[in-house]
Amino acid sequence: MGALLIAKKSTQPSIHKSRRSIATLSYSIFVLIAALMMMFPFIFMISASLKTTAQAFNEPLKHLIPDQIYWGNYQTLLTSPNYFLWIGNSLKVVALSIVLRGIVVTMAAYAFARLNFKGRNILLLISLSTLAIPPDTTIVARFLIYKYMHLINTHWALIIPAVFDVFFLFLLRQFFMGIPKELTEAAIIDGCSHYRVYFRIILPLAVPALMTMIVFSFVYIWNDYATPFIFISSEKKQMVTVGLQYFSTQYGSNYSLQMAGAAFVILLPILLFVFAQKFFVEGITSSGIKG
């Protein structure tokens, strides 16, 4: 009887270990399948960009790696003056939006995190409640306001709405609240104003959260299609996401050329994420709910 109990006890750990191994293997296979499913549109885009339009339609999935690679789409892109003009327009809008957002949102977040003023919590609650309003519902109102202000068909119609973002206000406020108050209180006792505390202490310590905001903002503004489509009518002032639709022939859109243009468009966000990944992950994990 005692030998039986000892044998049972010795086999239990091995059973649990084998179950954990099976569960880990199953999870790994599931994650791999999910990753391949998410990567497939990107693979299809690259494949279509290396084919003619006829090949892309006649054999979209038959030959993901074409028998004969067609480089004509990329040659057309490199010789197209409008394509690089659209990229320049997108970079201009993204850069100005991120700089202005960084100034406005970080200052507002510092005020909500460190300054005590009347109605602070109510004002923050009202700001957070705007997250429940879908942005598409305000397009008509924005269009009428910008038309009155003569901002239609200008890049400011894209930059102004991107200056203030409640999500990043909350993210940075939470990060600032995680910075020990003793640091700012000691600096104020030593004679520092709130502006010096903000510039000299808070911002240098908030680099991970700022990089998170930059990565998210870049990807969202860079990939935005609806806003420039509605507010920009000039082909020369258009963003690259909308500009790709101008690649067409007398028989219709040149989808292979559009896929080649999209491959270049997606390259910048990927590079940005690769270089900023360390700060991005740290900023997300360290901006938990506090206070």
Secondary structure, DSSP 4 states (H G I P E B T S, - for coil): -HHHHHHHHHHHHHHHHHHHHHHHHHHHHHHHHHHHHHHHHHHHHHHHHTS-HHHHHHSTTT-SS-SS---HHHHHHHT-HHHHHHHHHHHHHHHHHHHHHHHHHHHHHHHHHH---TTHHHHHHHHHHGGGS-GGGGHHHHHHHHHHTT-TTSTHHHHHHHH--HHHHHHHHHHHHTS-HHHHHHHHHTT--HHHHIIIIIHHHTHHHHHHHHHHHHHHHHH--HHHHHH---STT--HHHHGGG-EETTEE-HHHHHHHHHHHHHHHHHHHHHHHHHHHHHHHT-----
